[in-house]
Amino acid sequence: NLALLEQRTWHRSAVSLMGTTAELMFDGPASLTPQAFERLRELERAWSRFLPDSELNRLHARPAEWVRVSHDLFVALRWCARLHDETDGRFDPSIRTALERWGYDCTFREIDQRGLAPSYCDPAPGLAGLELRAEDEAVRLAPGLRIDLGGIGKGLAADILAADLLRMGAHGAYVCMGGDIAVAGD
């Protein structure tokens, strides 16, 4: 109905999160904006390797132990395992140690200022050392296995937030996380 479409109010906002510009546009109550950005901050606190106290970093501090994790981290790791399997290992989030040895342990701007050139490091070990236990959303990482969610985190965050916005009352949602885009609803 054209009259209904004309009555809609779209809200557009952007903020720096997850090392990029997080942009959202939705048709719904303006009060959803702070809730949506807080949801993205929750995901960042769960997944980021750049936040020393992130849930992912706390998991890495407990190798060989079963650790109950948040639903958000469990979902991200389950997607990693699935994509790793479906691509015969071409998608490999076990590259964290290699990334850091090559100097990617800080922002791109800081890397540029350092002028680092990559040196040799061992190949990524793969995900054979990642165990997921669905019944209690627990994870066990083999010693030495370190995960980087950079290959999936922003896209998954966009997917999750677009669906969350609809559950929170938006009629339509567009979420862009630095180029990883998800849309939902009208």
N, CA, C and O of each residue as an XYZ file, in Angstrom:
744
protein
N       0.847     -1.170      0.000
C       0.000      0.000      0.000
C       0.890      1.229      0.000
O       1.739      1.384      0.878
N       0.703      2.101     -0.975
C       1.531      3.298     -1.130
C       1.392      4.239      0.059
O       2.378      4.844      0.480
N       0.190      4.373      0.606
C      -0.014      5.265      1.755
C       0.802      4.800      2.951
O       1.377      5.618      3.669
N       0.857      3.489      3.169
C       1.643      2.941      4.277
C       3.132      3.226      4.079
O       3.824      3.593      5.028
N       3.623      3.060      2.861
C       5.031      3.333      2.580
C       5.376      4.794      2.814
O       6.469      5.105      3.287
N       4.454      5.696      2.486
C       4.711      7.124      2.673
C       4.766      7.509      4.148
O       5.382      8.518      4.491
N       4.140      6.734      5.025
C       4.117      7.038      6.450
C       5.357      6.517      7.185
O       5.562      6.843      8.354
N       6.136      5.758      6.546
C       7.295      5.160      7.200
C       8.377      6.195      7.448
O       8.536      7.153      6.691
N       9.113      5.979      8.521
C      10.236      6.844      8.864
C      11.497      5.993      8.917
O      11.605      5.064      9.718
N      12.436      6.320      8.063
C      13.700      5.593      8.036
C      14.734      6.385      8.823
O      14.855      7.601      8.676
N      15.470      5.675      9.654
C      16.535      6.284     10.459
C      17.868      5.759      9.955
O      18.014      4.576      9.648
N      18.830      6.658      9.877
C      20.158      6.288      9.390
C      21.191      6.820     10.368
O      21.163      7.993     10.742
N      22.116      5.937     10.784
C      23.161      6.308     11.736
C      24.419      5.528     11.427
O      24.378      4.463     10.811
N      25.537      6.078     11.865
C      26.818      5.397     11.685
C      27.691      5.664     12.897
O      27.584      6.705     13.545
N      28.559      4.700     13.193
C      29.491      4.818     14.308
C      30.713      3.951     13.988
O      30.621      3.006     13.204
N      31.837      4.272     14.588
C      33.034      3.445     14.412
C      32.978      2.273     15.380
O      32.906      2.455     16.595
N      33.012      1.071     14.824
C      32.992     -0.169     15.594
C      33.705     -1.253     14.810
O      33.711     -1.219     13.579
N      34.298     -2.200     15.486
C      34.955     -3.337     14.853
C      35.979     -2.895     13.813
O      36.168     -3.563     12.797
N      36.628     -1.784     14.066
C      37.667     -1.322     13.160
C      37.152     -0.763     11.845
O      37.916     -0.638     10.888
N      35.873     -0.426     11.781
C      35.300      0.082     10.543
C      34.144      1.029     10.875
O      33.860      1.290     12.044
N      33.492      1.532      9.852
C      32.279      2.308     10.054
C      31.092      1.361      9.983
O      30.854      0.711      8.965
N      30.361      1.296     11.075
C      29.129      0.504     11.120
C      27.987      1.442     10.790
O      27.758      2.427     11.492
N      27.272      1.135      9.721
C      26.169      1.984      9.282
C      24.877      1.182      9.317
O      24.827      0.039      8.864
N      23.835      1.795      9.860
C      22.553      1.124      9.829
C      21.464      2.080      9.387
O      21.505      3.283      9.646
N      20.507      1.505      8.720
C      19.337      2.243      8.269
C      18.152      1.306      8.501
O      18.174      0.147      8.086
N      17.126      1.817      9.163
C      15.981      0.965      9.440
C      14.707      1.787      9.476
O      14.731      2.997      9.698
N      13.607      1.110      9.255
C      12.274      1.686      9.335
C      11.662      1.170     10.626
O      11.255      0.012     10.718
N      11.603      2.043     11.616
C      11.084      1.652     12.914
C      11.324      2.762     13.914
O      11.732      3.860     13.536
N      11.078      2.492     15.181
C      11.263      3.521     16.206
C      12.722      3.968     16.316
O      13.638      3.145     16.283
N      12.923      5.260     16.445
C      14.278      5.807     16.569
C      14.994      5.254     17.792
O      16.224      5.210     17.820
N      14.244      4.832     18.800
C      14.845      4.286     20.019
C      15.636      3.007     19.771
O      16.381      2.562     20.644
N      15.482      2.415     18.593
C      16.251      1.207     18.272
C      17.718      1.510     17.992
O      18.559      0.618     18.095
N      18.037      2.747     17.642
C      19.416      3.088     17.269
C      20.415      2.768     18.379
O      21.370      2.038     18.115
N      20.251      3.270     19.605
C      21.245      2.932     20.630
C      21.263      1.446     20.961
O      22.321      0.898     21.274
N      20.109      0.784     20.897
C      20.067     -0.663     21.143
C      20.858     -1.425     20.084
O      21.574     -2.379     20.389
N      20.714     -0.987     18.835
C      21.419     -1.654     17.741
C      22.931     -1.497     17.881
O      23.679     -2.458     17.700
N      23.373     -0.295     18.199
C      24.820     -0.099     18.345
C      25.358     -0.822     19.577
O      26.493     -1.298     19.559
N      24.575     -0.913     20.635
C      25.008     -1.689     21.799
C      25.123     -3.162     21.439
O      26.026     -3.849     21.916
N      24.213     -3.652     20.599
C      24.290     -5.056     20.151
C      25.583     -5.302     19.389
O      26.230     -6.331     19.584
N      25.962     -4.371     18.526
C      27.231     -4.517     17.807
C      28.413     -4.488     18.766
O      29.383     -5.221     18.571
N      28.350     -3.658     19.789
C      29.435     -3.618     20.786
C      29.530     -4.948     21.529
O      30.631     -5.407     21.836
N      28.390     -5.571     21.820
C      28.393     -6.901     22.451
C      29.117     -7.913     21.575
O      29.939     -8.692     22.058
N      28.805     -7.896     20.285
C      29.462     -8.819     19.354
C      30.953     -8.541     19.293
O      31.754     -9.475     19.264
N      31.338     -7.273     19.274
C      32.762     -6.921     19.256
C      33.453     -7.421     20.521
O      34.562     -7.950     20.448
N      32.816     -7.262     21.674
C      33.411     -7.735     22.933
C      33.545     -9.260     22.950
O      34.423     -9.800     23.623
N      32.691     -9.939     22.225
C      32.774    -11.395     22.146
C      33.864    -11.846     21.177
O      34.597    -12.787     21.481
N      33.987    -11.199     20.021
C      34.773    -11.729     18.917
C      36.125    -11.082     18.669
O      36.982    -11.705     18.042
N      36.351     -9.882     19.124
C      37.531     -9.133     18.690
C      38.838     -9.716     19.230
O      38.920    -10.098     20.397
N      39.832     -9.779     18.390
C      41.173    -10.140     18.863
C      41.932     -8.893     19.294
O      43.013     -8.996     19.873
N      41.375     -7.712     19.015
C      42.043     -6.464     19.350
C      41.652     -5.932     20.725
O      42.281     -4.996     21.218
N      40.640     -6.499     21.349
C      40.259     -6.114     22.709
C      40.857     -7.140     23.666
O      40.464     -8.306     23.638
N      41.795     -6.732     24.508
C      42.483     -7.700     25.371
C      41.540     -8.547     26.225
O      41.843     -9.706     26.506
N      40.402     -7.986     26.643
C      39.489     -8.738     27.498
C      38.296     -9.313     26.739
O      37.281     -9.650     27.349
N      38.408     -9.430     25.407
C      37.304    -10.014     24.648
C      37.104    -11.464     25.063
O      38.012    -12.110     25.586
N      35.914    -11.953     24.823
C      35.630    -13.339     25.154
C      36.526    -14.296     24.364
O      36.969    -15.310     24.904
N      36.795    -13.989     23.108
C      37.685    -14.821     22.304
C      39.081    -14.879     22.930
O      39.680    -15.951     23.008
N      39.596    -13.746     23.371
C      40.926    -13.738     23.994
C      40.927    -14.488     25.325
O      41.916    -15.138     25.665
N      39.842    -14.406     26.072
C      39.759    -15.189     27.322
C      39.721    -16.685     27.013
O      40.278    -17.486     27.764
N      39.072    -17.066     25.917
C      39.063    -18.472     25.498
C      40.473    -18.933     25.155
O      40.880    -20.030     25.537
N      41.214    -18.105     24.441
C      42.594    -18.466     24.085
C      43.475    -18.662     25.316
O      44.441    -19.424     25.272
N      43.153    -17.987     26.400
C      43.948    -18.100     27.629
C      43.713    -19.425     28.357
O      44.375    -19.706     29.356
N      42.784    -20.234     27.869
C      42.459    -21.501     28.528
C      42.537    -22.675     27.554
O      41.550    -23.385     27.361
N      43.711    -22.887     26.933
C      43.821    -23.988     25.969
C      43.605    -25.346     26.641
O      43.914    -25.541     27.816
N      43.072    -26.263     25.863
C      42.840    -27.648     26.264
C      41.744    -27.807     27.316
O      41.533    -28.912     27.816
N      41.041    -26.724     27.662
C      39.937    -26.798     28.627
C      38.617    -26.605     27.898
O      38.530    -25.845     26.933
N      37.585    -27.309     28.375
C      36.245    -27.015     27.892
C      35.787    -25.723     28.560
O      35.796    -25.619     29.787
N      35.386    -24.740     27.754
C      34.977    -23.436     28.256
C      33.582    -23.125     27.712
O      33.366    -23.129     26.500
N      32.646    -22.858     28.611
C      31.328    -22.404     28.162
C      31.466    -20.969     27.675
O      32.047    -20.122     28.353
N      30.932    -20.714     26.508
C      31.046    -19.393     25.889
C      29.654    -18.841     25.633
O      28.659    -19.558     25.735
N      29.595    -17.564     25.301
C      28.310    -16.948     24.965
C      27.756    -17.570     23.684
O      28.486    -18.152     22.883
N      26.463    -17.427     23.525
C      25.826    -17.916     22.303
C      26.447    -17.247     21.078
O      26.641    -17.895     20.050
N      26.760    -15.953     21.182
C      27.337    -15.223     20.048
C      28.676    -15.822     19.623
O      28.900    -16.046     18.434
N      29.562    -16.082     20.574
C      30.866    -16.648     20.214
C      30.696    -18.066     19.700
O      31.369    -18.463     18.749
N      29.810    -18.831     20.312
C      29.593    -20.199     19.848
C      29.106    -20.215     18.402
O      29.584    -21.008     17.591
N      28.155    -19.339     18.082
C      27.628    -19.259     16.713
C      28.749    -18.899     15.736
O      28.857    -19.506     14.671
N      29.573    -17.931     16.084
C      30.668    -17.524     15.192
C      31.640    -18.685     14.961
O      32.072    -18.917     13.832
N      31.981    -19.405     16.018
C      32.913    -20.528     15.871
C      32.280    -21.681     15.104
O      32.963    -22.369     14.345
N      30.986    -21.897     15.296
C      30.296    -22.938     14.529
C      30.295    -22.588     13.037
O      30.507    -23.460     12.194
N      30.056    -21.304     12.708
C      30.127    -20.877     11.307
C      31.541    -21.064     10.761
O      31.714    -21.495      9.621
N      32.543    -20.743     11.562
C      33.932    -20.938     11.119
C      34.190    -22.397     10.771
O      34.754    -22.702      9.720
N      33.777    -23.290     11.652
C      33.991    -24.721     11.404
C      33.256    -25.166     10.141
O      33.799    -25.918      9.332
N      32.027    -24.700      9.980
C      31.249    -25.076      8.799
C      31.920    -24.581      7.518
O      32.085    -25.344      6.566
N      32.307    -23.299      7.495
C      32.926    -22.749      6.288
C      34.285    -23.377      6.016
O      34.659    -23.572      4.859
N      35.019    -23.690      7.066
C      36.305    -24.377      6.902
C      36.083    -25.728      6.219
O      36.804    -26.088      5.288
N      35.072    -26.475      6.694
C      34.770    -27.774      6.094
C      34.279    -27.633      4.659
O      34.737    -28.353      3.771
N      33.345    -26.705      4.428
C      32.744    -26.562      3.091
C      33.739    -26.078      2.044
O      33.538    -26.308      0.851
N      34.801    -25.415      2.467
C      35.797    -24.911      1.514
C      37.066    -25.761      1.510
O      38.092    -25.348      0.970
N      36.996    -26.934      2.106
C      38.172    -27.809      2.206
C      39.365    -27.077      2.799
O      40.500    -27.269      2.362
N      39.108    -26.239      3.791
C      40.171    -25.550      4.512
C      40.631    -24.241      3.897
O      41.517    -23.585      4.445
N      40.056    -23.849      2.776
C      40.475    -22.572      2.169
C      40.076    -21.385      3.051
O      40.812    -20.402      3.141
N      38.923    -21.478      3.694
C      38.564    -20.503      4.730
C      39.176    -21.053      6.010
O      38.775    -22.112      6.494
N      40.143    -20.334      6.551
C      40.878    -20.866      7.699
C      41.102    -19.793      8.762
O      42.055    -19.020      8.671
N      40.233    -19.743      9.763
C      40.388    -18.740     10.816
C      41.508    -19.049     11.797
O      41.693    -18.306     12.761
N      42.260    -20.119     11.581
C      43.385    -20.431     12.469
C      44.634    -19.628     12.096
O      45.738    -19.973     12.517
N      44.468    -18.576     11.322
C      45.596    -17.779     10.832
C      46.067    -16.706     11.808
O      46.976    -15.943     11.480
N      45.480    -16.627     12.983
C      45.787    -15.521     13.891
C      47.274    -15.401     14.211
O      47.830    -14.304     14.139
N      47.915    -16.488     14.556
C      49.337    -16.420     14.900
C      50.145    -15.893     13.715
O      51.033    -15.058     13.888
N      49.837    -16.379     12.517
C      50.545    -15.910     11.326
C      50.306    -14.422     11.101
O      51.242    -13.685     10.792
N      49.072    -13.978     11.251
C      48.769    -12.555     11.074
C      49.581    -11.694     12.037
O      50.154    -10.677     11.644
N      49.624    -12.102     13.278
C      50.341    -11.315     14.278
C      51.845    -11.339     14.062
O      52.516    -10.332     14.286
N      52.380    -12.467     13.633
C      53.821    -12.523     13.342
C      54.183    -11.658     12.144
O      55.315    -11.187     12.032
N      53.238    -11.452     11.262
C      53.464    -10.595     10.100
C      53.244     -9.127     10.435
O      53.403     -8.265      9.570
N      52.880     -8.832     11.680
C      52.722     -7.450     12.089
C      51.296     -6.964     12.158
O      51.058     -5.805     12.496
N      50.331     -7.829     11.844
C      48.931     -7.404     11.903
C      48.387     -7.671     13.309
O      47.503     -8.502     13.519
N      48.953     -6.935     14.249
C      48.528     -7.026     15.649
C      48.011     -5.670     16.121
O      47.860     -5.429     17.319
N      47.741     -4.786     15.150
C      47.269     -3.441     15.446
C      46.462     -2.959     14.241
O      46.219     -3.728     13.311
N      46.052     -1.708     14.251
C      45.232     -1.184     13.158
C      46.064     -1.042     11.880
O      47.294     -1.017     11.920
N      45.365     -0.951     10.752
C      46.058     -0.764      9.474
C      46.885      0.521      9.476
O      47.995      0.541      8.944
N      46.364      1.574     10.062
C      47.100      2.841     10.121
C      48.430      2.651     10.870
O      49.470      3.144     10.434
N      48.384      1.934     11.994
C      49.612      1.688     12.757
C      50.594      0.811     11.978
O      51.808      1.003     12.050
N      50.052     -0.151     11.236
C      50.915     -1.003     10.411
C      51.630     -0.156      9.363
O      52.836     -0.299      9.163
N      50.885      0.732      8.689
C      51.480      1.609      7.676
C      52.595      2.465      8.277
O      53.634      2.665      7.647
N      52.381      2.968      9.490
C      53.382      3.809     10.143
C      54.627      3.015     10.504
O      55.730      3.561     10.494
N      54.472      1.755     10.816
C      55.621      0.914     11.168
C      56.470      0.569      9.949
O      57.686      0.407     10.051
N      55.809      0.459      8.786
C      56.526      0.081      7.572
C      57.060     -1.338      7.621
O      58.150     -1.608      7.117
N      56.309     -2.244      8.220
C      56.763     -3.622      8.373
C      56.649     -4.402      7.074
O      55.726     -4.193      6.287
N      57.581     -5.289      6.865
C      57.506     -6.230      5.758
C      57.340     -7.629      6.350
O      58.057     -7.987      7.285
N      56.412     -8.420      5.827
C      56.198     -9.753      6.379
C      57.451    -10.617      6.307
O      58.199    -10.576      5.331
N      57.660    -11.390      7.352
C      58.722    -12.395      7.347
C      58.050    -13.759      7.321
O      56.830    -13.855      7.457
N      58.823    -14.792      7.149
C      58.264    -16.134      7.084
C      57.684    -16.545      8.435
O      58.227    -16.208      9.487
N      56.581    -17.270      8.388
C      56.067    -17.919      9.591
C      55.416    -19.229      9.176
O      55.104    -19.443      8.005
N      55.220    -20.084     10.140
C      54.621    -21.388      9.867
C      53.200    -21.215      9.325
O      52.526    -20.235      9.643
N      52.751    -22.161      8.512
C      51.385    -22.080      7.986
C      50.359    -22.244      9.101
O      50.665    -22.765     10.174
N      49.141    -21.791      8.832
C      48.045    -21.931      9.790
C      47.765    -23.419     10.017
O      47.823    -24.213      9.078
N      47.463    -23.791     11.256
C      47.295    -25.210     11.564
C      45.971    -25.829     11.147
O      45.846    -27.054     11.156
N      44.981    -25.028     10.782
C      43.661    -25.579     10.478
C      42.841    -25.730     11.745
O      43.290    -25.384     12.838
N      41.635    -26.250     11.584
C      40.708    -26.293     12.710
C      40.541    -27.662     13.343
O      39.571    -27.889     14.065
N      41.468    -28.584     13.089
C      41.351    -29.906     13.711
C      41.347    -29.806     15.232
O      40.786    -30.673     15.901
N      41.960    -28.771     15.789
C      42.018    -28.600     17.236
C      40.876    -27.798     17.829
O      40.941    -27.412     18.996
N      39.830    -27.537     17.055
C      38.647    -26.818     17.548
C      37.551    -27.838     17.813
O      37.123    -28.552     16.906
N      37.096    -27.903     19.063
C      35.995    -28.790     19.418
C      34.839    -27.948     19.923
O      35.018    -27.051     20.747
N      33.648    -28.249     19.419
C      32.432    -27.527     19.796
C      31.443    -28.522     20.398
O      31.183    -29.579     19.823
N      30.903    -28.176     21.542
C      29.919    -29.029     22.212
C      28.615    -28.243     22.301
O      28.475    -27.347     23.134
N      27.665    -28.586     21.435
C      26.433    -27.805     21.278
C      25.527    -27.834     22.504
O      24.869    -26.837     22.801
N      25.479    -28.952     23.220
C      24.501    -29.059     24.312
C      24.694    -28.016     25.407
O      23.721    -27.623     26.051
N      25.920    -27.561     25.632
C      26.131    -26.502     26.629
C      26.939    -25.332     26.064
O      27.446    -24.497     26.813
N      27.052    -25.281     24.735
C      27.786    -24.223     24.039
C      29.172    -24.023     24.661
O      29.558    -22.926     25.064
N      29.885    -25.129     24.715
C      31.253    -25.124     25.236
C      32.222    -25.353     24.083
O      31.891    -25.986     23.080
N      33.424    -24.822     24.256
C      34.460    -24.888     23.220
C      35.759    -25.339     23.870
O      36.065    -24.975     25.006
N      36.517    -26.143     23.123
C      37.868    -26.499     23.568
C      38.814    -26.264     22.395
O      38.599    -26.758     21.288
N      39.867    -25.497     22.670
C      40.899    -25.226     21.667
C      42.161    -26.005     22.025
O      42.583    -26.025     23.181
N      42.751    -26.639     21.035
C      44.021    -27.311     21.253
C      45.091    -26.273     21.582
O      45.024    -25.146     21.091
N      46.070    -26.634     22.402
C      47.166    -25.688     22.673
C      47.792    -25.208     21.361
O      48.071    -26.003     20.463
N      48.005    -23.907     21.269
C      48.608    -23.318     20.079
C      47.619    -22.882     19.019
O      47.972    -22.110     18.127
N      46.383    -23.364     19.098
C      45.365    -22.950     18.117
C      44.818    -21.591     18.528
O      44.274    -21.430     19.621
N      44.970    -20.621     17.642
C      44.487    -19.261     17.910
C      43.645    -18.830     16.729
O      44.063    -18.911     15.574
N      42.448    -18.370     17.048
C      41.432    -18.065     16.037
C      41.357    -16.564     15.786
O      41.432    -15.762     16.717
N      41.209    -16.195     14.514
C      40.921    -14.819     14.105
C      39.574    -14.844     13.408
O      39.401    -15.554     12.417
N      38.619    -14.079     13.916
C      37.283    -14.048     13.335
C      37.114    -12.934     12.310
O      35.994    -12.632     11.900
N      38.222    -12.320     11.895
C      38.152    -11.226     10.932
C      37.565    -11.616      9.592
O      37.006    -10.763      8.902
N      37.670    -12.861      9.205
C      37.139    -13.299      7.920
C      35.642    -13.528      7.918
O      35.042    -13.732      6.863
N      35.037    -13.497      9.093
C      33.609    -13.781      9.185
C      32.877    -12.805     10.095
O      31.666    -12.636      9.955
N      33.570    -12.166     11.014
C      32.946    -11.393     12.082
C      32.048    -10.266     11.632
O      30.919    -10.155     12.111
N      32.509     -9.431     10.731
C      31.700     -8.268     10.339
C      30.464     -8.690      9.550
O      29.379     -8.150      9.765
N      30.616     -9.638      8.649
C      29.462    -10.114      7.886
C      28.435    -10.794      8.779
O      27.231    -10.591      8.622
N      28.919    -11.600      9.713
C      28.010    -12.257     10.639
C      27.338    -11.232     11.540
O      26.149    -11.356     11.832
N      28.075    -10.227     11.984
C      27.489     -9.158     12.801
C      26.382     -8.439     12.032
O      25.335     -8.129     12.600
N      26.605     -8.172     10.751
C      25.578     -7.520      9.934
C      24.343     -8.408      9.826
O      23.221     -7.921      9.961
N      24.533     -9.697      9.584
C      23.406    -10.624      9.500
C      22.613    -10.657     10.801
O      21.385    -10.566     10.797
N      23.334    -10.789     11.916
C      22.682    -10.874     13.223
C      21.913     -9.596     13.531
O      20.762     -9.654     13.963
N      22.542     -8.440     13.311
C      21.882     -7.190     13.660
C      20.670     -6.924     12.777
O      19.661     -6.424     13.274
N      20.732     -7.237     11.498
C      19.580     -7.023     10.625
C      18.388     -7.837     11.132
O      17.270     -7.325     11.185
N      18.616     -9.086     11.501
C      17.533     -9.922     12.042
C      17.073     -9.401     13.403
O      15.875     -9.388     13.686
N      18.013     -8.973     14.249
C      17.656     -8.436     15.565
C      16.793     -7.182     15.446
O      15.844     -7.007     16.210
N      17.117     -6.314     14.497
C      16.325     -5.095     14.319
C      14.866     -5.428     14.016
O      13.964     -4.754     14.511
N      14.628     -6.455     13.212
C      13.247     -6.854     12.932
C      12.576     -7.368     14.202
O      11.419     -7.041     14.464
N      13.290     -8.170     14.994
C      12.720     -8.680     16.246
C      12.436     -7.552     17.238
O      11.531     -7.661     18.066
N      13.214     -6.463     17.153
C      13.034     -5.329     18.065
C      11.938     -4.374     17.590
O      11.601     -3.430     18.305
N      11.370     -4.602     16.391
C      10.252     -3.784     15.949
C      10.444     -3.022     14.656
O       9.530     -2.315     14.231
N      11.591     -3.136     14.014
C      11.773     -2.473     12.722
C      11.016     -3.257     11.647
O      10.838     -4.469     11.765
N      10.577     -2.563     10.608
C       9.903     -3.213      9.484
C      10.908     -3.608      8.406
O      10.700     -4.579      7.678
N      11.979     -2.862      8.310
C      13.029     -3.141      7.348
C      14.353     -2.674      7.918
O      14.397     -1.728      8.704
N      15.436     -3.335      7.523
C      16.747     -2.980      8.068
C      17.835     -3.193      7.027
O      17.792     -4.135      6.237
N      18.801     -2.298      7.047
C      20.016     -2.362      6.231
C      21.169     -2.147      7.204
O      21.187     -1.161      7.942
N      22.127     -3.062      7.206
C      23.300     -2.952      8.076
C      24.535     -3.129      7.208
O      24.650     -4.105      6.466
N      25.454     -2.181      7.305
C      26.710     -2.246      6.546
C      27.860     -2.147      7.538
O      27.971     -1.177      8.287
N      28.708     -3.163      7.531
C      29.872     -3.193      8.402
C      31.111     -3.087      7.509
O      31.785     -4.084      7.246
N      31.402     -1.867      7.046
C      32.575     -1.657      6.213
C      32.528     -2.396      4.891
O      33.574     -2.768      4.359
N      31.362     -2.613      4.360
C      31.230     -3.308      3.086
C      30.555     -4.665      3.199
O      30.057     -5.182      2.198
N      30.523     -5.255      4.383
C      29.754     -6.476      4.622
C      28.325     -6.022      4.933
O      28.073     -5.379      5.951
N      27.401     -6.368      4.041
C      26.052     -5.808      4.074
C      25.021     -6.902      4.283
O      25.116     -7.988      3.712
N      24.022     -6.589      5.126
C      22.871     -7.473      5.301
C      21.613     -6.606      5.268
O      21.614     -5.475      5.754
N      20.555     -7.143      4.694
C      19.261     -6.484      4.677
C      18.225     -7.487      5.153
O      18.386     -8.698      5.001
N      17.138     -6.942      5.745
C      16.065     -7.824      6.225
C      14.756     -7.042      6.207
O      14.746     -5.814      6.284
N      13.681     -7.764      6.105
C      12.359     -7.144      6.152
C      12.001     -6.455      4.853
O      12.458     -6.827      3.773
N      11.154     -5.423      4.997
C      10.674     -4.675      3.827
C      11.800     -3.872      3.200
O      11.585     -3.180      2.205
